Amino acid sequence: MTKELALKEKELALKEQEVKAKIELERRGVWFSSPLLIGIASAIFGLLGTGIGAALQGYSNSQLERQKYDSNFQLERQKFEFSLIQKALEIKDRNEAAKQLMFLVDSGVIQSLDSAKIRKIAEQPNQLPSALDISIKQRDVLKECVITISNPLVSLKNQPDTFSLDLVSVKPGTYPSSEHVFTSSSQTEEGWFKIKYEGRNGWIGNNTWSIESKSNSCP
């Protein structure tokens, strides 16, 4: 009799635990399926999504502003260097003018213009151009210039003319061109556009078969 009573007590205790567990599970189920909880969770995820989107947009805007600043700085730098070259070429003594050009190159003042070409010109003082007919390659920032590449194989250069050609595979598509190179010394040197592809900055030729079209703002 005592054993049967003990077994019944254990059975009751087990059932009691079972009921408690069931109630707890149901309570949790109601909590997780509660419209209030779902609404709160949706609001939290919505805020997170908005915050992430705003952060990405802010980063994109800051990058754009940085690019604008860099372009303007580069253009002002080029104007400054070009004015120094013009002043050097205004010197009547051609040997002294050549020395001034060499100094600008060797001291590192010339950074955005074609220093190799300037050095080559300075090595021949008797053939130095005057300040009026100088044709040193410059870069001019173009706004809203967009080119469309139709062929995946594009001749990509680190710099026009002075560096070796590097043929790479570029996906066909539309690319903004931040800079354009021009010079009056040779038609074959005109029309290089700077693009950025997979983290690489390079130049592609205006007169190559790989460019399908250009926007009206492009030269």
N, C-alpha and C positions, 0 to 999 in steps of 0.2 A: 504493500500500500504506500509505503514511504517512497519507494522507487518510482512508482507510477506518478505520484504527486510531483516528484522532482523532475520527471520527464515532461509533465504538463507545464511546469513552470518554465523549463527551458524552451519548450515549444512556443509558449506565450511570449517569451522574451525575444525569440527569433522573429515571430510575427510582428511584434512591436517594432523591432529594428527595420523589418521589411517595409512596414507602413511609413515609418519615418523617412526611410530612404526614398520611397515613392513620392511622398509629399515634397521632399526636398527637390527631387528631379522635376516634379511638376511646377514647383515654385520657380526654379531656374528656367524652365522652358517658357513659362509665362513672362519672365523677366526679359529673356532674349528675344521673344516674339512680340514684346510690348511695342505698340506704335510710337510711344514716347521715346523709348530707347532707340528704335529704328530712326526716328526723326532726328534725335540728337547725333547719332552716328553719321547720318547723311550730312547733317550740317557741318560736323567736324571734318569729314572727308572733303566736303565742298570748300571749306575754308582752306584746308591744306592744298587742294588743287589750285585755288585762286592765288594763294601765297606763292606756290611754286611757279605758276604762270607769270605772276607779277615779277618774281625774281629773275626768271629767264628773260622777260621783256626788258627789264631794267639792265640786265647784262648786255643784251643785244643793243640797246640804245647807247650804253656806255662805250661799247665797241665801235659803234658807228661814229660817235663823237670823237673817239680816239683816232679813227681813220681820217676824219676830216681835219683834225688838228695836225696829224702827221703829214697829210698832203699839203696843207697850207705852209707848214714849217719847211717842208722839202722845197716848195716853190720859192719861198723867200730866201732859202739858202742858195738855190741856184742863181737867183737874181743877184745876190751879193757876190758870189764867185765870178759870175759873168762880168760884173762891173769892175772887179779887180783885174781880170784879164784884159778888159778894154783899156784900163788905165795903163797897164804895162805896155800894151801895144802902141799907145800914144807917144811913148818915148822915142825920140828921133834916132838915137843911137841904137841900132839893131842888136848889137852885142849886149848892151845893157838891158834892152827889152827882153832878150832871151834869158839873161840871168834872172830877171824878175820872175819870168814864167817858171823857170826851174825852181826858184825859191818857193813859189806858191805850191808847186807839186810836192817837192821834197819835205816841206814843213807840214804837209797834211792839211793845208788850208782848202785845197781842192778835193772835195769828197763826193759831190753829187754830179759833177761834170766828168767828161771822159779824160781823166788825168793821163792815161797812156798816149792819147792822141795829142794832148797839149805838150807832153814831153818830146814826142817825135817832132812836132813843129819847132820847138825851142832848140832842138839839136841842129837846126839849119837857120842860123840868124839871118843870112842873106835872103832867105825865102819867107821870112815872117810876113804874114798878112797885116794889113793896116786894121785899125779899130773899126773901119767901116765895112770891110768885106770878110771879117772873120766868120767862119762857119763851124765853130765848135758845136758838137751835138748837145742839145739841151732836152730837158723833159718839161712838158707843160701839162699841168693837171687839167683834165677835161671832166666836166660835170655831166652825169647821166649818159655817158658814152657806153653803149652796150653792143657787144659783138656776138654773133651766133656761129658756133663751130659745127660743121656738118660731117666731118670725118674724124674718127677717133685717133688718127695718127697726126700729131701736131709737132712742128719743130719748136721746141721750147728752149729758150736761151736764158742764162742767168743775166746777161747784159747783151745788148745789141753790138754786133761788129767786133768787139774786142775779145770776146770769150768764145770757146768752142761750142759747136752745136750739140744739143742733147735731144735726140728724138725720143719722145715718150708717148704713152697712150693716154689720151684725155677723152673723157666721155663727151659725146656730142651734146650740145646744149647751149644755153645762153649765159654769158659771163660778163659782169661789169668790168670795164677797163678803167682803172684809176689814173693811168698816165699814158701819154702818147709821146713818142720820140720823133723829132723832126730835125732835119739838117738841110742846108742848101748846097752842100758839097757834092752830093750825088743822089740821083733819083732812087737808086737801089737801096739807099740807106733809110729812106723815108718809110713811114707807116708801120712802126713797131708798136704793138699794144701790150701793156702789162696786165697779166691776169694772175689769179691765185687759184691753184688747183691742189687739193689734198695737202694743204700746208706749205706748198712750194710756190714761191714767186718766180714768174718767168715771163718771157716775151715771145709773142707770136707775130708773124709778118702779116701786114695788111694785104699784100699782093699774092698770098699763097692760096692754093685751092681749098685749104681747110676752113677758110672763113666763108660762111654762106651769106651773111648779111650783117649790116651795121645800122645802128640808129642814126637819126638825122644829125645828132649832135657830134657824131664822130667825123673826123676829117677824111 
